[in-house]
Each structure stands twice: as structure tokens, then as C-alpha cells.
Amino acid sequence: RELARLGPRGLKVTAVACPLFVPLVEEGWTDGAVTRAVARRYLGGLRRAGVDTVILGCTHYPLLKAVLRKVLGSRVVLVDSAEAVAVAVEAALAREGLGADARGRRGREVFYLTDVAGSFRAVAARFLGRPIPAARKVDVRVEALHDTFVDSGLRREG
């Protein structure tokens, strides 16, 4: 809706729910007959409608780009929302003095989860293309988050 409101006159925006994409990615089924069949089922209408752009509205969906490209065709632009979020996070970290700087200071990765880890490390390794350190479970109440970040040393320098 917001895209239609902000975009050029005549812009048509269609949302398509794809609830099976997340479990397929989390199981590592990012290609294959089942994944292609699910993608054809969900996205067939978009292809028939001749869409020119598809916004991948979930961080899991970029791992399905190859299948989505096969189903939608090579002329459809796939917009990776995760890349846009990464740019915004980098800017926010820089504003708060928490980002890497010109002196080569590097940050550190700390992974926080609001639920039990389960297969998180395996799924995250698929996303990132490398193993990750252990993840910590956190309470999402504001007070608990504050304590977690202070205790972990994540605070603004200076």
C-alpha cells in the first residue's frame, strides 16, 4: 500500500503470501522439484500478469533467487529487501558510533534469539555462507534487552 501511495501514478502493487518458502529455506530445500512446484503455485499469477519487479519481502527469500528467477523469468527484477535493511542498519550503526570506521576497527558478531535456537546456527550458516558462533536467547522486554546489551558490552563508545 505504501509503495502504491508513494510510487508513480498507475503503479500497481500486488502482495502474494508465500508461507511455505520459509520452511523450505530452513530445511535447506532452496532448489529442486518441490521448491519449484511451490514457487510456480505461488507466483504463477504474477508471471501471467507480466509483473516487472518482485520485492523479496522476507530475509529467507533471497536464498530462493535461482528458483524465483526460473519461475518468473529473467526479465523480472528481484529486489532483495535484506540488502536494503543491511544498508539501513549500517547507517544506523554509524550514526550511533557502533560501526566500523576508517581506522579499520572491526565489529564483532553477536547473535540474539527470542526463541530456542533449534536449527538456527545451521540455517544462519546457509544464509551467511560460513559457520557462526553460538547464539544467545534473550527476553524481549525493554528492561531485559537493556540488561542484555549492557552486560555484553554492546554500548556506544565515547
GROMACS elastic network, one bead per residue, 0.5 to 0.9 nm:
[ bonds ]
;  ai    aj funct       b0    kb
    1     4     6  0.51217   500
    1     5     6  0.61816   500
    1     6     6  0.86487   500
    1    13     6  0.71670   500
    1    14     6  0.88790   500
    2     6     6  0.60406   500
    2     7     6  0.81109   500
    3     6     6  0.51574   500
    3     7     6  0.53684   500
    3     8     6  0.88718   500
    3    11     6  0.81551   500
    3    12     6  0.88376   500
    3    13     6  0.71819   500
    4     7     6  0.52392   500
    4     8     6  0.75646   500
    4     9     6  0.80405   500
    4    10     6  0.81925   500
    4    11     6  0.58418   500
    4    12     6  0.65073   500
    4    13     6  0.61066   500
    5     8     6  0.82071   500
    5     9     6  0.85657   500
    5    11     6  0.87338   500
    6     9     6  0.87751   500
    7    10     6  0.83540   500
    7    11     6  0.62996   500
    8    11     6  0.56887   500
    9    12     6  0.88566   500
   14    46     6  0.84397   500
   16    42     6  0.71960   500
   16    43     6  0.76458   500
   16    46     6  0.86067   500
   17    42     6  0.75412   500
   18    21     6  0.57827   500
   18    22     6  0.81328   500
   18    38     6  0.86244   500
   18    39     6  0.81831   500
   18    42     6  0.62459   500
   18    43     6  0.86171   500
   19    22     6  0.64648   500
   19    23     6  0.79682   500
   20    23     6  0.56671   500
   20    24     6  0.62111   500
   20    25     6  0.87591   500
   20    35     6  0.89812   500
   20    38     6  0.75468   500
   21    24     6  0.51384   500
   21    25     6  0.62131   500
   21    26     6  0.86273   500
   21    30     6  0.87534   500
   21    35     6  0.79513   500
   21    38     6  0.79609   500
   21    39     6  0.80332   500
   21    60     6  0.75646   500
   21    61     6  0.70164   500
   21    64     6  0.81467   500
   22    25     6  0.52541   500
   22    26     6  0.61385   500
   22    27     6  0.86156   500
   22    58     6  0.84247   500
   22    59     6  0.89820   500
   22    60     6  0.59861   500
   22    61     6  0.74488   500
   23    27     6  0.60251   500
   23    28     6  0.85142   500
   23    29     6  0.84767   500
   24    27     6  0.52214   500
   24    28     6  0.63393   500
   24    29     6  0.50265   500
   24    30     6  0.65623   500
   24    34     6  0.89375   500
   24    35     6  0.70510   500
   25    29     6  0.54901   500
   25    30     6  0.54870   500
   25    60     6  0.64711   500
   25    61     6  0.77895   500
   25    63     6  0.69623   500
   25    64     6  0.74933   500
   25   123     6  0.79476   500
   26    29     6  0.74626   500
   26    30     6  0.87119   500
   26    60     6  0.81009   500
   26   119     6  0.80008   500
   26   120     6  0.84917   500
   26   122     6  0.85130   500
   26   123     6  0.56943   500
   26   124     6  0.89905   500
   26   126     6  0.88016   500
   27    30     6  0.82634   500
   27   119     6  0.89894   500
   27   123     6  0.78338   500
   28    31     6  0.84105   500
   28   123     6  0.75850   500
   28   126     6  0.77589   500
   29    32     6  0.69637   500
   29    34     6  0.81370   500
   29    35     6  0.66383   500
   29    64     6  0.89090   500
   30    35     6  0.65780   500
   30    36     6  0.89044   500
   30    63     6  0.63320   500
   30    64     6  0.54246   500
   30    65     6  0.86798   500
   30    66     6  0.83676   500
   30    67     6  0.75365   500
   31    34     6  0.78312   500
   31    35     6  0.56590   500
   31    36     6  0.67766   500
   31    64     6  0.71881   500
   31    66     6  0.76480   500
   31    67     6  0.62179   500
   32    35     6  0.55279   500
   32    36     6  0.61369   500
   32    37     6  0.85981   500
   32    67     6  0.83806   500
   33    36     6  0.51624   500
   33    37     6  0.60284   500
   33    38     6  0.86106   500
   34    37     6  0.51259   500
   34    38     6  0.62167   500
   34    39     6  0.86009   500
   35    38     6  0.51591   500
   35    39     6  0.61103   500
   35    40     6  0.85679   500
   35    64     6  0.85916   500
   35    67     6  0.75060   500
   36    39     6  0.50437   500
   36    40     6  0.60476   500
   36    41     6  0.85337   500
   36    67     6  0.61115   500
   36    68     6  0.80433   500
   36    70     6  0.83240   500
   36    71     6  0.73505   500
   37    40     6  0.51239   500
   37    41     6  0.61816   500
   37    42     6  0.87122   500
   38    41     6  0.50835   500
   38    42     6  0.62302   500
   38    43     6  0.84759   500
   39    42     6  0.51651   500
   39    43     6  0.57334   500
   39    44     6  0.77019   500
   39    67     6  0.73705   500
   39    68     6  0.67580   500
   39    71     6  0.68073   500
   40    43     6  0.52756   500
   40    44     6  0.50814   500
   40    45     6  0.86730   500
   40    68     6  0.85368   500
   40    71     6  0.59592   500
   40    72     6  0.83974   500
   41    44     6  0.57162   500
   41    45     6  0.82079   500
   42    45     6  0.73884   500
   42    46     6  0.84296   500
   43    46     6  0.52512   500
   43    47     6  0.64143   500
   43    48     6  0.87597   500
   43    68     6  0.83253   500
   43    71     6  0.73325   500
   43    72     6  0.72188   500
   44    47     6  0.51562   500
   44    48     6  0.61827   500
   44    49     6  0.85400   500
   44    71     6  0.75479   500
   44    72     6  0.77131   500
   45    48     6  0.50863   500
   45    49     6  0.60237   500
   45    50     6  0.86625   500
   46    50     6  0.63479   500
   46    51     6  0.57803   500
   46    54     6  0.88404   500
   46    72     6  0.76278   500
   47    50     6  0.51773   500
   47    51     6  0.62436   500
   47    52     6  0.89331   500
   47    71     6  0.76660   500
   47    72     6  0.54318   500
   47    73     6  0.78033   500
   47    76     6  0.88494   500
   48    51     6  0.79562   500
   50    72     6  0.89228   500
   50    76     6  0.86188   500
   51    54     6  0.74519   500
   51    72     6  0.85986   500
   51    76     6  0.68894   500
   52    75     6  0.69774   500
   52    77     6  0.61925   500
   52    78     6  0.88803   500
   53    75     6  0.86537   500
   53    76     6  0.52890   500
   53    78     6  0.60065   500
   53    79     6  0.72862   500
   54    57     6  0.87954   500
   54    76     6  0.70101   500
   54    77     6  0.61820   500
   54    78     6  0.50619   500
   54    79     6  0.61431   500
   54    80     6  0.88617   500
   55    58     6  0.88847   500
   55    77     6  0.82689   500
   55    78     6  0.59319   500
   55    80     6  0.63844   500
   55    81     6  0.67240   500
   56    59     6  0.76255   500
   56    60     6  0.85488   500
   56    61     6  0.58204   500
   56    62     6  0.68069   500
   56    65     6  0.89585   500
   56    78     6  0.67701   500
   56    79     6  0.58136   500
   56    80     6  0.52729   500
   56    81     6  0.57713   500
   56    82     6  0.81620   500
   57    60     6  0.86546   500
   57    61     6  0.73253   500
   57    79     6  0.85633   500
   57    80     6  0.75479   500
   57    81     6  0.58391   500
   57    82     6  0.81371   500
   58    61     6  0.55668   500
   58    62     6  0.79977   500
   58    80     6  0.85333   500
   58    81     6  0.70160   500
   58    82     6  0.74140   500
   59    62     6  0.66487   500
   59    63     6  0.84903   500
   59    80     6  0.81368   500
   59    81     6  0.70582   500
   59    82     6  0.54597   500
   60    63     6  0.60856   500
   60    64     6  0.76923   500
   60    82     6  0.87361   500
   60   127     6  0.80390   500
   61    64     6  0.52761   500
   61    65     6  0.69203   500
   61    68     6  0.88802   500
   61    80     6  0.80730   500
   62    65     6  0.51488   500
   62    66     6  0.86112   500
   62    78     6  0.88060   500
   62    79     6  0.88924   500
   62    80     6  0.63023   500
   62    81     6  0.85425   500
   62    82     6  0.78993   500
   62   127     6  0.88443   500
   63    66     6  0.77339   500
   63    67     6  0.88747   500
   63   126     6  0.85536   500
   63   127     6  0.71618   500
   64    67     6  0.54396   500
   64    68     6  0.60319   500
   64    69     6  0.85247   500
   65    69     6  0.58849   500
   65    70     6  0.85132   500
   65    78     6  0.77336   500
   66    69     6  0.51931   500
   66    70     6  0.63575   500
   66    71     6  0.88007   500
   67    70     6  0.50681   500
   67    71     6  0.62287   500
   67    72     6  0.85374   500
   68    71     6  0.50856   500
   68    72     6  0.58271   500
   68    73     6  0.78915   500
   68    78     6  0.84784   500
   69    72     6  0.52174   500
   69    73     6  0.52534   500
   69    74     6  0.58026   500
   69    75     6  0.86278   500
   69    76     6  0.75354   500
   69    77     6  0.88177   500
   69    78     6  0.79907   500
   70    73     6  0.54658   500
   70    74     6  0.72625   500
   71    74     6  0.89260   500
   72    75     6  0.80231   500
   72    76     6  0.63976   500
   73    76     6  0.59688   500
   74    77     6  0.77101   500
   79    82     6  0.88650   500
   79    83     6  0.85095   500
   79    84     6  0.88206   500
   80    83     6  0.56074   500
   80    84     6  0.70225   500
   81    84     6  0.50965   500
   81    85     6  0.62305   500
   81    86     6  0.86374   500
   82    86     6  0.61153   500
   82    87     6  0.87145   500
   83    86     6  0.50411   500
   83    87     6  0.63780   500
   83    88     6  0.87563   500
   84    87     6  0.52292   500
   84    88     6  0.63640   500
   84    89     6  0.87125   500
   85    88     6  0.50490   500
   85    89     6  0.60695   500
   85    90     6  0.85342   500
   86    89     6  0.50688   500
   86    90     6  0.60836   500
   86    91     6  0.86202   500
   87    90     6  0.51433   500
   87    91     6  0.63154   500
   87    92     6  0.87232   500
   88    91     6  0.51510   500
   88    92     6  0.62078   500
   88    93     6  0.86559   500
   89    93     6  0.60634   500
   89    94     6  0.84965   500
   90    93     6  0.51867   500
   90    94     6  0.61796   500
   90    95     6  0.86943   500
   90    99     6  0.67838   500
   90   100     6  0.89392   500
   91    94     6  0.50945   500
   91    95     6  0.62235   500
   91    96     6  0.87308   500
   91    99     6  0.82119   500
   92    95     6  0.50922   500
   92    96     6  0.63122   500
   92    97     6  0.86756   500
   92    98     6  0.84260   500
   92    99     6  0.83385   500
   93    96     6  0.51322   500
   93    97     6  0.61287   500
   93   100     6  0.85053   500
   94    97     6  0.50664   500
   94    98     6  0.57772   500
   94   100     6  0.75035   500
   94   101     6  0.81828   500
   95    98     6  0.76181   500
   95    99     6  0.81285   500
   96    99     6  0.77028   500
   96   156     6  0.64712   500
   96   157     6  0.86826   500
   97   100     6  0.84457   500
   97   101     6  0.87880   500
   97   156     6  0.60304   500
   97   157     6  0.65612   500
   97   158     6  0.81885   500
   98   101     6  0.88429   500
   98   107     6  0.78014   500
   98   154     6  0.85403   500
   98   155     6  0.77136   500
   98   156     6  0.60566   500
   98   157     6  0.72314   500
   99   105     6  0.83561   500
   99   106     6  0.78524   500
   99   107     6  0.67885   500
  100   103     6  0.80986   500
  100   104     6  0.66493   500
  100   105     6  0.52981   500
  100   106     6  0.52834   500
  100   107     6  0.61518   500
  101   104     6  0.57238   500
  101   105     6  0.57190   500
  101   106     6  0.77397   500
  102   105     6  0.73754   500
  109   132     6  0.84901   500
  109   133     6  0.80057   500
  110   133     6  0.77290   500
  110   134     6  0.81928   500
  110   135     6  0.69915   500
  110   136     6  0.80129   500
  110   152     6  0.89289   500
  111   132     6  0.85868   500
  111   133     6  0.78124   500
  111   134     6  0.72690   500
  111   136     6  0.62297   500
  111   137     6  0.86291   500
  112   135     6  0.56221   500
  112   137     6  0.57149   500
  112   138     6  0.62926   500
  113   116     6  0.71135   500
  113   117     6  0.69021   500
  113   120     6  0.88604   500
  113   135     6  0.67925   500
  113   136     6  0.60106   500
  113   138     6  0.59416   500
  113   139     6  0.86362   500
  114   117     6  0.86165   500
  114   136     6  0.85548   500
  114   137     6  0.56011   500
  114   138     6  0.53565   500
  114   139     6  0.63465   500
  114   140     6  0.66801   500
  115   118     6  0.86297   500
  115   137     6  0.63085   500
  115   138     6  0.77755   500
  115   139     6  0.88090   500
  116   119     6  0.89821   500
  116   120     6  0.85715   500
  116   136     6  0.88656   500
  116   137     6  0.66423   500
  117   120     6  0.51899   500
  117   121     6  0.73893   500
  117   135     6  0.70886   500
  117   136     6  0.80408   500
  117   137     6  0.74569   500
  118   121     6  0.78847   500
  118   122     6  0.89311   500
  119   122     6  0.54724   500
  119   123     6  0.62029   500
  119   124     6  0.85417   500
  120   123     6  0.51284   500
  120   124     6  0.58394   500
  120   125     6  0.83891   500
  120   135     6  0.82355   500
  121   124     6  0.50703   500
  121   125     6  0.60224   500
  121   126     6  0.86698   500
  121   131     6  0.73886   500
  121   132     6  0.63857   500
  121   133     6  0.78451   500
  121   134     6  0.73370   500
  121   135     6  0.76117   500
  122   125     6  0.51286   500
  122   126     6  0.64537   500
  122   127     6  0.88691   500
  122   131     6  0.77161   500
  122   132     6  0.85024   500
  123   126     6  0.51384   500
  123   127     6  0.64046   500
  123   128     6  0.87506   500
  124   128     6  0.60278   500
  124   129     6  0.80843   500
  124   130     6  0.82136   500
  124   131     6  0.76870   500
  124   132     6  0.71381   500
  125   128     6  0.51505   500
  125   129     6  0.53614   500
  125   132     6  0.62124   500
  126   129     6  0.52082   500
  126   130     6  0.70729   500
  126   131     6  0.82916   500
  127   130     6  0.81299   500
  128   131     6  0.77486   500
  128   132     6  0.83662   500
  132   135     6  0.83391   500
  138   141     6  0.88983   500
  138   144     6  0.75787   500
  138   145     6  0.70506   500
  138   148     6  0.72709   500
  139   142     6  0.83465   500
  139   143     6  0.88263   500
  139   144     6  0.57139   500
  139   145     6  0.64647   500
  139   148     6  0.85154   500
  140   143     6  0.83185   500
  140   144     6  0.65627   500
  140   145     6  0.59865   500
  141   144     6  0.52942   500
  141   145     6  0.61675   500
  141   146     6  0.86889   500
  142   145     6  0.51187   500
  142   146     6  0.61916   500
  142   147     6  0.87244   500
  143   146     6  0.52082   500
  143   147     6  0.63819   500
  143   148     6  0.87132   500
  144   147     6  0.51587   500
  144   148     6  0.61286   500
  144   149     6  0.87099   500
  145   148     6  0.50211   500
  145   149     6  0.61867   500
  145   150     6  0.85074   500
  146   149     6  0.53941   500
  146   150     6  0.61103   500
  146   151     6  0.84555   500
  147   150     6  0.51918   500
  147   151     6  0.58797   500
  147   152     6  0.84511   500
  148   151     6  0.52214   500
  148   152     6  0.61518   500
  148   153     6  0.87878   500
  148   154     6  0.87182   500
  149   152     6  0.51233   500
  149   153     6  0.63486   500
  149   154     6  0.52023   500
  149   155     6  0.70471   500
  150   153     6  0.52933   500
  150   154     6  0.59049   500
  150   155     6  0.64576   500
  151   154     6  0.76747   500
  152   155     6  0.86009   500
  154   157     6  0.89725   500
